[in-house]
């Protein structure tokens, strides 16, 4: 039953992400920079997000570091008042994740599992989002490990300097 519910939640999140993803990848509406995090706002529909790119990326295959081509690698939290989305954590790894795989998020020793679909990954529930955001506010860095559809293991490390300020700014701009 849990797997079934997770798939429904994932499907709903994916449907939401399908409309949000293009705006996030192409937006030029950056309204603030908070150390290593930025804040973006779009107005139609209204959505706000805090986002950061990794400070370090390591790609390995069969235990060896390899050079691979990836598109944008981003970790963000978004708000979309029209859809009652408040603080959804999302990661895009810049490649399609291995089908059926999960993504691991480690924040100062706290481990979280993200479900993946295509190039996107996110927590299963809003409660998980809240736990991750709390850990991100307290932590110094977040490390995300995942596996691509081609079998490459990726490890992306994000600074959390400026995260809380960017998060609060995005939340405020979207009526939080």
N, C-alpha and C positions, 0 to 999 in steps of 0.2 A: 504494500500500500504506500509506504514512504517513497519508493522509487517512482510510483505512478504520480504521486503528488509533486514530486520534484520535477518530473517531466512536464507537468502542466504549468508549474511555476516558471520553469525554464522557457517553455513555449511562449508564455505571456511576456516574460522579460525580453525574449528574442524579438517578438513582434514590436515591442516598445523600442528596442535597440535599433531595429531596422529603420525607423523613422528618425532616430536621434543620430545614429552613426554618421550619415553624410554631413550633417551640420557640424558635428564635432571635428571631423577630419578637414573640413573646408572653411570653418569659421575664421573670420578675421576680426571678430568682435571681442578682442581681449580688453577687459576693462580694468584689470589690476594685476600686478606682479607682487608676490609675497615670497621673497627669498627664492626657493626652488620650485614654487608652485605659482600657477597663473589662474586667473578667474575669467571666464567667458560668459557672455549673455547673448541669447537670441530672443527675439520677440514674437515670432509667429511660427509655431506656438511658443509661449514663454517658457524658457528653460535656462538654467544657470548651472555652471559646473566649475569645479576646481580640478586642475589637471597638472601632471608632472611627467617628464620623460626620465628614464633611468640614468643614473650617474655611472653605472657599470653594467655591461652585458657580457656574459660568457656563454658561448655555444659549444657543446661537445657532442661527439658521436663516437661510440665505442671507447669511451674514456679519454679521447683526445680532443683538444681544442680545435675547432674548425671554423673557417670563415663561411658565413651563410648570408644570404640576402633576405632582409626583413623589411617590411614597411614600418610605419610608425608604431612605436611601442609606448603605450600610455597607460597610466593609472589615474583614475579620476573618480570623483563623487559628484553625482548630479541631482538636481532638483527640477521637477516639472509640475508646477502647481495644478495645471489643468488635468493631469492624470493622477494627482495625489501621490506623486513620487517625492519622497523627502529623504535625501541622503542615501542614494543607491551607489554602492561601490562597484566599479566595473574596470576590467583590464582588457586591453587588446594587445596581443603579443606580436602583431605584425606578420603572422602566418596562420594557416589553419592548424588548429590543435588536433592531435590524434583523436579519431572518433571514439567517443565513450570515455575519454580520459578526463581526469580532474586536474586542477591547477592548485598548487600549494602556495599559500601566502604566509610568510613568517615575519612577525613584527616583534622584535626583542624577545625571541623565544616562544612567543605565542603562535601556535599553528592554526591556520584556517583553511578550509577546503572551498574552492570555487568550482562551480560547474561550468563546463565549456560547451560551446556550440559555434562551429566555424572558427572565426578569429576572435571571438569574445568569450569572456569568463566573468562570472558574478556569483555572489553568495546565494544560497537557497531561499533565505527568508529575510524579511526586513529586520528581524531580531538579530540575525547574523550580521547584517550591515551595521547595526548599531554597535555590536561588540567590536567589529573591526575598526570602526571610526574611533571608538574609545581607545583602543590599542594604538591607533595611528597618532592620536593626540598626545599620548604618553611616550611614544617611541622616537627613536632617532633615525631609523631606516626600516624599509620594508623590502623583503627579498621574495621574489616570485619565481618559482620553478615550474616548468611545464615541458611537455613533449609534443613535438610537431608531428604532423601526419607522415613526414618522411623519416621520423625516428630521431631527430635531433633533440637533445636535452638542452633547454635554455634556462639561464639563471639571470634575472634582471634585478638590480638593486636600485631602489629609489630613496633619495633623501626625504626626510619628513620635515626638514627645516622650512617653516612658513606654512605648513599644512593647516594648522588650526586657524590662522588668520585668513587663509584663502577659503577654507570651508565656511567660516562664519560670514565672510563677505558674500560668497555665493548664496548661502542660505538667506541672508538679509535681502539680497537683490530679488530673490524669488518669493518674497513674502513670508519667509520662515520666521 
